[in-house]
Amino acid sequence: MITLTGKRLVHVTTVDMSLVLLLGPQLRAFAEAGMDVIGVSAPGPYVPQLESWGIRHVPLRHATRSSALGQDVMALVELWRLFRQLEPDIVHTHNPKPGLYGRVAARAARVPGVVNTVHGLYASPEDPVAKRAAVYTLERAASLCSGAELVQNPEDYRVLARLGVPKDKLVLLGNGVDLQRFNPPASEQSRREARADLGVGADAVVVGTVARLVWQKGFNELFAAAEHLRETHPEVVFVVVGGSDPDKADAIPPERLTAASERGRIIFAGSRDDVEQVYAGFDLFVLPSYREGFPRSAMEAAASGLPIIATDIRGCRQAVSHGSTGLLVPAHDPARLAAAIEELVLSPALRRRMGAAGRRKAEAEFDDQMVVSKSLSAYERVLATSSTRRRTPSSATRPS
């Protein structure tokens, strides 16, 4: 039996924000399980919070979110040297680029256990053939360097299986949130306080979203729906929680945010550390995104007892049960988005029924403790496999 106590675990992401906001509860759980947990990413403002949890951070100087092949090659070499220095028992990679060069670097450095999480393949069935071919080829090649592929989304799981990734490597991980942190409002008073904090009146119907300010999240359609509903439903207020992301090519310029706020009743609330309090002020949640792996904000909204309107794409289909916990609409369709919002605006009873169903779905499917348990099992398995491989003599040295 492999014990994980004292094992050194390195998680690799592009930016420190992912280590804290995306993986924070898991990293703390791994540390509580007795593992020596280290986060590796580009340095940034979230490092102090990570270290306050007792998790060491090592900067990856050449990590970048932009398209820069030269930087990626240097990041691969930097990681290889780092792994040789740290001598981890397990390297766990995340995000598209670290997932590729991180797996290669870990295998080259002879790390015993290599694990990768597929948070959402960087191509979906709707993408052009050329993009899918490139992404799928790279993913298949990188998977040769890992001992386990933890796949959040069942649609991606099926794609990887068709690509020939061995099924004994594939684990359907799912995704989860802290169900103690995200809960329906405890009282009407807490709801009123949350709305007052957002600058929203008690009688407004609040349509909320939590997302980075990039066009990929469907803000074109959201802005158009807000402009339309301003004329027909003046009681509706949109609240957008999320910060700018200037490193991304599709970052929304400030002047477009100003124009959207003027044309539709939209409040841009910026980034919030207390997002669980923000959900208490919403009446429904909207995510008109073009691409998702398994959207955390939609799971948080469901756990908070909110009905959800999302696009009918991979990831959102797993987070929302159409007609039960919310509504799915076509991507890039502002008219259908506006119609779905209007349907829920006009029916408080439907909102309550879908919100309650969403909480039940979250309790059954979105518990982050299930993600932790599956990850720990994968760690034990890859280390056991590695140990067996080391003990088994090769055919060239096996006695006849």
N, C-alpha and C positions, 0 to 999 in steps of 0.2 A: 504494500500500500504506500503510495507516494504522499508524503506530508508537505504541505505548502508553507508551514511555519518556518520563517527565516529565509525563504526563497526571495531572491531579488527579482522584482517585476518592473519593467520599464515600459511605460505607455508613450507612444510617439504620435503627436498631432502637428498640424501646421502652426497653429497659434495657441497661446496660453488660454485664451477665452474658451476654447474647446475643452481643455483639461478641467476647467472650473465649471462652466455652465452645462456642458454636454456630458462630462464623465465624473463630475465631482462626487456624487453619492456613491458611485461604484468604486472610485479610488479610495474613499474613506472606508468603505466596507472591506476592500482587499487589505488595507492596513490593519483594520480591526481583526482580520483573520490571521494576523501575524506575519504578513508579508512585508518585505522592505520595498516600498513603492516609490518610484522615481518618475517624474513627468519630464518629457523632453519636447521642446517646441521652440519656436521663435520667442524671444523674451518680450514681455509686455506688461501692462498694468495689472493683470490678474495674478502675477507671480506671488506677491505678498499674501494674497488670500490662500493660494495653494499651500504655501509654506506655513501658514497659520494652522493648517490641518496636520502639520507634521510630515508633509510630503515634500521631498526634496525636488527642486527644479534644476534642470541642466539646460542651458540655452543651446538651440540649434541655429547657428548664425546664418546659415545659407537657406533656411526655410523661407519660402515665399508663396503667396497665394496667386501671384501673377504668372503668366505664361513665360517661363524663362528656363529653357532647357539647360543652359550652362550652369545656372544656380542649382538646378535639380541634381545635376551630376556632382557638383561640389557638395551638396547636402548628402548624397549617397556616400561619398568618401568620408565626409565628416562623421556620419553615423557609424560607419564601419570602424573608424578609429575610436569612437566613443564606446561602442560595444566591446571592443577589445580591452579598453581601459576599465569599464564598469563590470565586465564579466557577469552579465545578468543570466539568471536561469531561464527567464521568459521575456521575450519582447512582444508587445501587443501594439499593433499599428492601427491607425484610424485615418480617415479622410482620403481622398483620391490619390494625391501625390505621395504623402508619406506611406500610404498603403502599398504603393508600388516600390519606391526605392528603399523603404524601410524593411520590407520583407527580404529584398535582395541583399541589403547590407547585413541583416541579422544572420542570414544563412551563410554569407561569405565569412562572417566573423565566428562561425561555428557556435552560435547560440543554441543551447539544447532545445528550447521550446519557442516556436514562432507562431503567433496567433494574429489573425487579422479580422477586424470587424468591417463588414460591408454595410455602410450606413445608407447606401443607395448607389447602385451602379451609375457611373457618370454618363450613361446612355440608357435610354428607354426605348421600348418598341416603336414609339412614335418618331424617333430620331431618324435622320437619313442613314442609308445603308453604310456609307463610308465611315460615319462617326461610330456606328455600332460595331463595325468590323474592327476598327482601331481599338476601341475601349475593350471589347470582349477579348481580343487577342492579347492585349497587355494584361488583363486580369487573369486570363488562363495561364499565361507564362509566370506571373508573380505567384500564383497559387502553388506552383511547384516548389516554392521556397518555404511554405508554411506547413504546420502540422494540423492546423484547424482554421476553418473559415466560418466565422460567426456571422450569419446573414440576418439582418433585421426584418427583411421583407420577404414573404413567401413567393412573390413574383420574381424577385431576383434569385431566390433559391432555385426556382425551376430553370431559370436561364443558365445559371452556373452548372447545374446538373446536365443540361443539354450540351454545354460546352465541354463536358468531359471532366470537370472537377470531381474527383472521387467522392462518393457519397459518405465514406467513412470520415472525410474531412469536413463535410458540411454540417453545420448546426443551425437550425432555425431558432435564432436568438429572440426575435421580437424586439420590443422596446418598452421602456417603462419610466415612470415618474414616481416621486415620493407621494404616496397616497395620504400620508399624514399631513404633509405640507399643503397639498392642493385638495381643498374640500369645498362643498357648497357653503355660501355665507351662513354664519352661525345664527344670525338674526337680521331682522329688517334694519336695525340700527347700524350694523356693520356694513350693510349694503348702502345705506344713506351716507355713511362716512366715506366709503370708497368713492362714491359719485361726487361728493363735495370736494374731495381731494383732486379729482379730475376736472373740476369746474363744470360739472354737469348737473342740471336740475333734477329734482325728484320725479318729475312727470315725463322726462325724456325717455325714449326707447334707444338704448345705447348699443350700437353695433361695433364690437371691438375686434381688433386684430393685434397680434404680437408677432413682429417679424422685422428682420433687417430691412433697411430702406434701399432695396434693390428692385429693379423692374421685374426680375424673375419671380418675385413673390406675388405678381399679379396686380400691382398697384395701378396700372393703366385701367384695368377693368374696375377696380375698386373706386378709383376717382370718378370714373364715368357713372357708376351706379350711384355714388353719393350725390353727384350733380343732378341726376334724374330724380332721385327721391327727395331732394330738397324742395322741388316744386310740388310733388304730390303728397309728401308726408313730412311736413315741417317739424314734427315732433321727433324725428329721427336724428340722432347725433352719432357720428363716427369717431371713434377714438383709436388712434394708431400708437402702439407702444413699441419702440425699437429705435436703435441708433443708426446713424449713417455708417456706411461701409465704403469709404473712399478708395480702398485698395481694389475693389471690384469694378470691372469695366462697365457694368450696368448700374452703378450707383446712381440714385436719383438726385439730380442737381437741386440745390436749395430753392432756386426760383420756381421749380416745378412744384415743390411742396407748398410754397406760398400761394401759388395760383390755385392749387387743388383745395387749399383751406378756404380760399375766397369763394370758389365756385360751388363747393359742397360744404356742408356743416361738418368739418373734419378738425379734430383736435390732435395735434402731434405732441405726444406726451414724453418723447425721448426714451432713453434707456431707463429701466427701473430694476433695482435689486429686490424689490418687494412685489414681484409680479403676481404672487399669490393673492395679495390684497387688491390688485388691480382687477383681477377676474371678478371679484365680488361686485364691482360696479357695472359689469356688462349685463345686457339682457340676452345677447346672442353673440356667437363668435364666427368670424369669417376668415377663410384662408383660400384665396383664389390663385394659388401658386401654379407655376408651370412644371416644376420639378421638385419632387420630394423623395426621401428615402422612407422615413417613417416619422412624420412631423411631431416634434416634442410639444410645440405649442398647442396643437389640436388635442393631444393626450391630456395636457394640463387643463385645457378648457373642459374636456369631458369629465375629468376628475372633479372639476369645480362646479359641475352640475349645469353646464351651459349647452344649449343646442348649437350645432355646428353646421355651417354651410361651407363646403369645400369643393375644389375641382375634382372631377372624376378621373384621377390619375393614380399611378402607383404610389403607395404610401398613404395618401388621403383615403383610398378605398379601404385600407386596413384600419384607419383611425375612426372612420365614420361609417355607420350602418345606415344606408340610405332608407329614409322613411321611418326609421326607428330612433336613432340618436341625432339625426340631422338630415341634410339634403346634399346631394352631389350634383354639380352642374358642369357643363362642358367648359374646358379651359378656353381662354381668349374670347369669352362670350359675355360682354357686359349686360346685355339685355336679359339673358337668363339669370345672371347673378342678381340683378336688380329685382327680377320677379320673385326669386327665391327669398330674398331679404324681405320683400313686401309681404309674402305669404306668412312669414313668421312674425313680422311686425303686427299684422292684423289679428294674430291669434295667440294671446298670452297663454291660453290653455295648452296649445300645441307646444309652445316653448317649454312650459313646465313639464309636460309629458316626455318630450325628447331629452330635456336636461336630466331628468331622473333616470331615463334609460341610459344616457351617456355615463352617468356615475356608476351604474351597475356594470356597464361594459368595462369601464376603467378598473373596477375592483376585480373583474374576472380576467382581464387581459393585459393591463398596463402597470402591474405592480413591479417596480424596479428591483425588488428582492428576487423575483424570478430570473431577471437578467443577471444579477450577481451570482445566483446559484448555478446557472448554466455556464457562466464564464469560469467559475472555480472548477467545475467538473471538466471543462475543456483544458484548463491548466494541468490538472492532475493527469489527464489522458495523454497530453503531448509529452509531459515529462516521463510518464511511464513508458511510452513508446520509444522515446529517446534513450532511456536507460536500458531497455531491452535491446535496442539496436547496438548500443555500445558493448553490451555483454556478449552479443552473438558474433563469433569469429567469421570473417569473410571466407568465401570459398577458396580464396588463394592461400589462406593460412590454416584452414580447418584440416585436422589430421585425417588421413585416409584410413 
